[in-house]
């Protein structure tokens, strides 16, 4: 499990995960909710990618 102690051993690393994630099983809440967590931004990028794929499929019809 990724904990705050493990994150402190890095050089100010960012935490990424391709949601969904099991809180307090895979990663501690304190890591997910920290400023170094960019899981929401990563999930948002996935949304735009899916929209683009859907648009291309619909345009090809």
Gaussian input, Z-matrix of N, CA and C with variables (Angstrom, degrees):
# hf/3-21g

backbone

0 1
 N
 C     1     B1
 C     2     B2     1     A1
 N     3     B3     2     A2     1     D1
 C     4     B4     3     A3     2     D2
 C     5     B5     4     A4     3     D3
 N     6     B6     5     A5     4     D4
 C     7     B7     6     A6     5     D5
 C     8     B8     7     A7     6     D6
 N     9     B9     8     A8     7     D7
 C    10    B10     9     A9     8     D8
 C    11    B11    10    A10     9     D9
 N    12    B12    11    A11    10    D10
 C    13    B13    12    A12    11    D11
 C    14    B14    13    A13    12    D12
 N    15    B15    14    A14    13    D13
 C    16    B16    15    A15    14    D14
 C    17    B17    16    A16    15    D15
 N    18    B18    17    A17    16    D16
 C    19    B19    18    A18    17    D17
 C    20    B20    19    A19    18    D18
 N    21    B21    20    A20    19    D19
 C    22    B22    21    A21    20    D20
 C    23    B23    22    A22    21    D21
 N    24    B24    23    A23    22    D22
 C    25    B25    24    A24    23    D23
 C    26    B26    25    A25    24    D24
 N    27    B27    26    A26    25    D25
 C    28    B28    27    A27    26    D26
 C    29    B29    28    A28    27    D27
 N    30    B30    29    A29    28    D28
 C    31    B31    30    A30    29    D29
 C    32    B32    31    A31    30    D30
 N    33    B33    32    A32    31    D31
 C    34    B34    33    A33    32    D32
 C    35    B35    34    A34    33    D33
 N    36    B36    35    A35    34    D34
 C    37    B37    36    A36    35    D35
 C    38    B38    37    A37    36    D36
 N    39    B39    38    A38    37    D37
 C    40    B40    39    A39    38    D38
 C    41    B41    40    A40    39    D39
 N    42    B42    41    A41    40    D40
 C    43    B43    42    A42    41    D41
 C    44    B44    43    A43    42    D42
 N    45    B45    44    A44    43    D43
 C    46    B46    45    A45    44    D44
 C    47    B47    46    A46    45    D45
 N    48    B48    47    A47    46    D46
 C    49    B49    48    A48    47    D47
 C    50    B50    49    A49    48    D48
 N    51    B51    50    A50    49    D49
 C    52    B52    51    A51    50    D50
 C    53    B53    52    A52    51    D51
 N    54    B54    53    A53    52    D52
 C    55    B55    54    A54    53    D53
 C    56    B56    55    A55    54    D54
 N    57    B57    56    A56    55    D55
 C    58    B58    57    A57    56    D56
 C    59    B59    58    A58    57    D57
 N    60    B60    59    A59    58    D58
 C    61    B61    60    A60    59    D59
 C    62    B62    61    A61    60    D60
 N    63    B63    62    A62    61    D61
 C    64    B64    63    A63    62    D62
 C    65    B65    64    A64    63    D63
 N    66    B66    65    A65    64    D64
 C    67    B67    66    A66    65    D65
 C    68    B68    67    A67    66    D66
 N    69    B69    68    A68    67    D67
 C    70    B70    69    A69    68    D68
 C    71    B71    70    A70    69    D69
 N    72    B72    71    A71    70    D70
 C    73    B73    72    A72    71    D71
 C    74    B74    73    A73    72    D72
 N    75    B75    74    A74    73    D73
 C    76    B76    75    A75    74    D74
 C    77    B77    76    A76    75    D75
 N    78    B78    77    A77    76    D76
 C    79    B79    78    A78    77    D77
 C    80    B80    79    A79    78    D78
 N    81    B81    80    A80    79    D79
 C    82    B82    81    A81    80    D80
 C    83    B83    82    A82    81    D81
 N    84    B84    83    A83    82    D82
 C    85    B85    84    A84    83    D83
 C    86    B86    85    A85    84    D84
 N    87    B87    86    A86    85    D85
 C    88    B88    87    A87    86    D86
 C    89    B89    88    A88    87    D87
 N    90    B90    89    A89    88    D88
 C    91    B91    90    A90    89    D89
 C    92    B92    91    A91    90    D90
 N    93    B93    92    A92    91    D91
 C    94    B94    93    A93    92    D92
 C    95    B95    94    A94    93    D93
 N    96    B96    95    A95    94    D94
 C    97    B97    96    A96    95    D95
 C    98    B98    97    A97    96    D96
 N    99    B99    98    A98    97    D97
 C   100   B100    99    A99    98    D98
 C   101   B101   100   A100    99    D99
 N   102   B102   101   A101   100   D100
 C   103   B103   102   A102   101   D101
 C   104   B104   103   A103   102   D102
 N   105   B105   104   A104   103   D103
 C   106   B106   105   A105   104   D104
 C   107   B107   106   A106   105   D105
 N   108   B108   107   A107   106   D106
 C   109   B109   108   A108   107   D107
 C   110   B110   109   A109   108   D108
 N   111   B111   110   A110   109   D109
 C   112   B112   111   A111   110   D110
 C   113   B113   112   A112   111   D111
 N   114   B114   113   A113   112   D112
 C   115   B115   114   A114   113   D113
 C   116   B116   115   A115   114   D114
 N   117   B117   116   A116   115   D115
 C   118   B118   117   A117   116   D116
 C   119   B119   118   A118   117   D117
 N   120   B120   119   A119   118   D118
 C   121   B121   120   A120   119   D119
 C   122   B122   121   A121   120   D120
 N   123   B123   122   A122   121   D121
 C   124   B124   123   A123   122   D122
 C   125   B125   124   A124   123   D123
 N   126   B126   125   A125   124   D124
 C   127   B127   126   A126   125   D125
 C   128   B128   127   A127   126   D126
 N   129   B129   128   A128   127   D127
 C   130   B130   129   A129   128   D128
 C   131   B131   130   A130   129   D129
 N   132   B132   131   A131   130   D130
 C   133   B133   132   A132   131   D131
 C   134   B134   133   A133   132   D132
 N   135   B135   134   A134   133   D133
 C   136   B136   135   A135   134   D134
 C   137   B137   136   A136   135   D135
 N   138   B138   137   A137   136   D136
 C   139   B139   138   A138   137   D137
 C   140   B140   139   A139   138   D138
 N   141   B141   140   A140   139   D139
 C   142   B142   141   A141   140   D140
 C   143   B143   142   A142   141   D141
 N   144   B144   143   A143   142   D142
 C   145   B145   144   A144   143   D143
 C   146   B146   145   A145   144   D144
 N   147   B147   146   A146   145   D145
 C   148   B148   147   A147   146   D146
 C   149   B149   148   A148   147   D147
 N   150   B150   149   A149   148   D148
 C   151   B151   150   A150   149   D149
 C   152   B152   151   A151   150   D150
 N   153   B153   152   A152   151   D151
 C   154   B154   153   A153   152   D152
 C   155   B155   154   A154   153   D153
 N   156   B156   155   A155   154   D154
 C   157   B157   156   A156   155   D155
 C   158   B158   157   A157   156   D156
 N   159   B159   158   A158   157   D157
 C   160   B160   159   A159   158   D158
 C   161   B161   160   A160   159   D159
 N   162   B162   161   A161   160   D160
 C   163   B163   162   A162   161   D161
 C   164   B164   163   A163   162   D162
 N   165   B165   164   A164   163   D163
 C   166   B166   165   A165   164   D164
 C   167   B167   166   A166   165   D165
 N   168   B168   167   A167   166   D166
 C   169   B169   168   A168   167   D167
 C   170   B170   169   A169   168   D168
 N   171   B171   170   A170   169   D169
 C   172   B172   171   A171   170   D170
 C   173   B173   172   A172   171   D171
 N   174   B174   173   A173   172   D172
 C   175   B175   174   A174   173   D173
 C   176   B176   175   A175   174   D174
 N   177   B177   176   A176   175   D175
 C   178   B178   177   A177   176   D176
 C   179   B179   178   A178   177   D177
 N   180   B180   179   A179   178   D178
 C   181   B181   180   A180   179   D179
 C   182   B182   181   A181   180   D180

   B1=1.4480
   B2=1.5322
   B3=1.3180
   B4=1.4552
   B5=1.5311
   B6=1.3127
   B7=1.4587
   B8=1.5261
   B9=1.3196
   B10=1.4597
   B11=1.5277
   B12=1.3334
   B13=1.4657
   B14=1.5243
   B15=1.3126
   B16=1.4691
   B17=1.5247
   B18=1.3185
   B19=1.4635
   B20=1.5273
   B21=1.3221
   B22=1.4606
   B23=1.5293
   B24=1.3282
   B25=1.4649
   B26=1.5248
   B27=1.3094
   B28=1.4596
   B29=1.5225
   B30=1.3097
   B31=1.4627
   B32=1.5297
   B33=1.3494
   B34=1.4651
   B35=1.5359
   B36=1.3238
   B37=1.4625
   B38=1.5229
   B39=1.3255
   B40=1.4634
   B41=1.5232
   B42=1.3219
   B43=1.4616
   B44=1.5132
   B45=1.3453
   B46=1.4663
   B47=1.5283
   B48=1.3212
   B49=1.4580
   B50=1.5165
   B51=1.3153
   B52=1.4744
   B53=1.5265
   B54=1.3019
   B55=1.4591
   B56=1.5217
   B57=1.3068
   B58=1.4558
   B59=1.5346
   B60=1.3074
   B61=1.4584
   B62=1.5287
   B63=1.3096
   B64=1.4684
   B65=1.5230
   B66=1.3239
   B67=1.4677
   B68=1.5202
   B69=1.3106
   B70=1.4624
   B71=1.5233
   B72=1.3304
   B73=1.4563
   B74=1.5234
   B75=1.3217
   B76=1.4645
   B77=1.5232
   B78=1.3153
   B79=1.4662
   B80=1.5249
   B81=1.3291
   B82=1.4635
   B83=1.5253
   B84=1.3200
   B85=1.4662
   B86=1.5220
   B87=1.3281
   B88=1.4691
   B89=1.5259
   B90=1.3215
   B91=1.4661
   B92=1.5240
   B93=1.3271
   B94=1.4632
   B95=1.5235
   B96=1.3037
   B97=1.4553
   B98=1.5311
   B99=1.3240
   B100=1.4602
   B101=1.5231
   B102=1.3159
   B103=1.4620
   B104=1.5240
   B105=1.3187
   B106=1.4649
   B107=1.5209
   B108=1.2958
   B109=1.4577
   B110=1.5267
   B111=1.3219
   B112=1.4709
   B113=1.5347
   B114=1.3295
   B115=1.4613
   B116=1.5241
   B117=1.3210
   B118=1.4661
   B119=1.5240
   B120=1.3263
   B121=1.4604
   B122=1.5333
   B123=1.3389
   B124=1.4580
   B125=1.5300
   B126=1.3195
   B127=1.4617
   B128=1.5257
   B129=1.3113
   B130=1.4607
   B131=1.5261
   B132=1.3186
   B133=1.4630
   B134=1.5212
   B135=1.3201
   B136=1.4645
   B137=1.5303
   B138=1.3118
   B139=1.4668
   B140=1.5202
   B141=1.3422
   B142=1.4636
   B143=1.5259
   B144=1.3130
   B145=1.4634
   B146=1.5258
   B147=1.3181
   B148=1.4576
   B149=1.5296
   B150=1.3226
   B151=1.4644
   B152=1.5203
   B153=1.3181
   B154=1.4582
   B155=1.5246
   B156=1.3215
   B157=1.4681
   B158=1.5210
   B159=1.3235
   B160=1.4624
   B161=1.5214
   B162=1.3258
   B163=1.4548
   B164=1.5242
   B165=1.3294
   B166=1.4758
   B167=1.5253
   B168=1.3140
   B169=1.4718
   B170=1.5240
   B171=1.3341
   B172=1.4655
   B173=1.5235
   B174=1.3361
   B175=1.4716
   B176=1.5306
   B177=1.3142
   B178=1.4640
   B179=1.5237
   B180=1.3009
   B181=1.4856
   B182=1.4943
   A1=108.26
   A2=115.50
   A3=121.45
   A4=108.24
   A5=115.10
   A6=121.01
   A7=109.77
   A8=115.32
   A9=120.36
   A10=110.57
   A11=117.33
   A12=120.48
   A13=111.44
   A14=116.67
   A15=120.26
   A16=111.09
   A17=116.46
   A18=119.56
   A19=111.25
   A20=117.64
   A21=121.25
   A22=112.06
   A23=117.23
   A24=121.23
   A25=112.08
   A26=117.03
   A27=120.85
   A28=109.68
   A29=115.25
   A30=121.08
   A31=108.76
   A32=115.23
   A33=121.77
   A34=111.76
   A35=116.09
   A36=121.94
   A37=111.59
   A38=114.47
   A39=121.68
   A40=107.83
   A41=116.38
   A42=120.77
   A43=109.27
   A44=116.01
   A45=122.20
   A46=109.01
   A47=115.86
   A48=121.15
   A49=108.25
   A50=116.22
   A51=120.05
   A52=108.48
   A53=115.38
   A54=122.91
   A55=112.78
   A56=120.23
   A57=128.42
   A58=112.19
   A59=115.12
   A60=121.77
   A61=108.58
   A62=115.75
   A63=120.19
   A64=108.47
   A65=114.56
   A66=120.35
   A67=110.63
   A68=114.74
   A69=123.68
   A70=113.44
   A71=116.95
   A72=122.46
   A73=108.26
   A74=116.14
   A75=122.13
   A76=110.13
   A77=115.41
   A78=121.27
   A79=109.50
   A80=115.08
   A81=120.54
   A82=110.67
   A83=115.56
   A84=121.08
   A85=111.33
   A86=116.23
   A87=120.00
   A88=111.89
   A89=118.25
   A90=121.74
   A91=109.70
   A92=116.82
   A93=120.94
   A94=112.26
   A95=116.60
   A96=121.13
   A97=113.35
   A98=116.95
   A99=120.18
   A100=111.19
   A101=115.50
   A102=120.72
   A103=111.88
   A104=117.74
   A105=121.26
   A106=112.63
   A107=117.49
   A108=121.66
   A109=109.28
   A110=116.20
   A111=120.10
   A112=110.47
   A113=115.83
   A114=119.49
   A115=112.32
   A116=118.10
   A117=120.60
   A118=109.99
   A119=117.19
   A120=120.83
   A121=110.67
   A122=115.63
   A123=120.20
   A124=110.27
   A125=117.09
   A126=120.84
   A127=110.62
   A128=116.88
   A129=121.15
   A130=110.59
   A131=117.70
   A132=120.97
   A133=111.12
   A134=116.15
   A135=120.53
   A136=110.43
   A137=117.03
   A138=121.52
   A139=110.72
   A140=116.57
   A141=120.26
   A142=111.23
   A143=117.11
   A144=120.36
   A145=110.73
   A146=116.77
   A147=120.83
   A148=111.24
   A149=117.06
   A150=120.39
   A151=111.25
   A152=116.79
   A153=121.00
   A154=111.31
   A155=116.64
   A156=120.35
   A157=109.99
   A158=116.86
   A159=121.22
   A160=110.95
   A161=118.18
   A162=121.78
   A163=111.39
   A164=116.15
   A165=119.45
   A166=112.03
   A167=116.08
   A168=119.42
   A169=110.06
   A170=116.48
   A171=120.41
   A172=111.72
   A173=116.95
   A174=120.09
   A175=112.23
   A176=116.82
   A177=119.70
   A178=112.48
   A179=118.25
   A180=121.57
   A181=110.75
   D1=139.17
   D2=176.94
   D3=-81.94
   D4=122.84
   D5=-178.44
   D6=-120.91
   D7=170.04
   D8=177.76
   D9=-63.03
   D10=-35.10
   D11=177.85
   D12=-61.11
   D13=-41.39
   D14=178.51
   D15=-68.67
   D16=-38.48
   D17=179.55
   D18=-67.44
   D19=-31.33
   D20=178.93
   D21=-66.69
   D22=-21.57
   D23=-179.98
   D24=-81.81
   D25=-3.47
   D26=179.43
   D27=-95.32
   D28=173.71
   D29=177.81
   D30=-93.36
   D31=65.73
   D32=179.88
   D33=59.84
   D34=44.96
   D35=-177.45
   D36=-67.85
   D37=154.71
   D38=173.68
   D39=-96.72
   D40=145.82
   D41=178.29
   D42=-102.31
   D43=125.39
   D44=177.91
   D45=-121.56
   D46=148.98
   D47=175.07
   D48=-157.74
   D49=139.88
   D50=178.17
   D51=-86.82
   D52=89.14
   D53=-175.22
   D54=-44.30
   D55=153.13
   D56=6.73
   D57=-80.51
   D58=156.70
   D59=-179.70
   D60=-129.15
   D61=145.97
   D62=178.11
   D63=-89.64
   D64=105.65
   D65=-179.05
   D66=-61.78
   D67=138.23
   D68=178.71
   D69=61.89
   D70=14.79
   D71=170.81
   D72=-119.85
   D73=-52.00
   D74=178.30
   D75=-92.55
   D76=-42.08
   D77=-178.33
   D78=-144.44
   D79=142.12
   D80=-178.89
   D81=-71.83
   D82=148.56
   D83=177.21
   D84=-53.90
   D85=-40.78
   D86=-176.67
   D87=-62.99
   D88=-26.17
   D89=176.76
   D90=-81.33
   D91=-46.46
   D92=-179.63
   D93=-60.92
   D94=-35.75
   D95=-176.26
   D96=-93.21
   D97=3.82
   D98=-177.79
   D99=-81.61
   D100=169.36
   D101=177.71
   D102=-70.93
   D103=-18.16
   D104=179.05
   D105=-87.15
   D106=1.12
   D107=177.45
   D108=-89.77
   D109=125.20
   D110=178.23
   D111=-120.90
   D112=32.02
   D113=-178.83
   D114=-67.19
   D115=-34.70
   D116=-179.62
   D117=-68.36
   D118=-42.93
   D119=177.82
   D120=-62.54
   D121=-40.29
   D122=178.77
   D123=-64.63
   D124=-42.48
   D125=178.85
   D126=-64.73
   D127=-37.02
   D128=178.92
   D129=-64.43
   D130=-40.57
   D131=176.45
   D132=-60.35
   D133=-37.14
   D134=178.73
   D135=-64.64
   D136=-36.05
   D137=177.99
   D138=-60.76
   D139=-47.11
   D140=-179.98
   D141=-63.94
   D142=-37.49
   D143=178.29
   D144=-63.83
   D145=-43.65
   D146=179.15
   D147=-64.78
   D148=-38.12
   D149=177.73
   D150=-63.65
   D151=-40.43
   D152=179.33
   D153=-64.33
   D154=-42.99
   D155=178.20
   D156=-62.21
   D157=-45.63
   D158=179.14
   D159=-61.28
   D160=-42.44
   D161=178.94
   D162=-60.97
   D163=-43.90
   D164=179.78
   D165=-65.71
   D166=-36.73
   D167=176.97
   D168=-64.15
   D169=-46.32
   D170=-178.30
   D171=-67.17
   D172=-36.62
   D173=179.09
   D174=-68.16
   D175=-25.59
   D176=-178.98
   D177=-81.20
   D178=-7.07
   D179=-178.18
   D180=-82.85

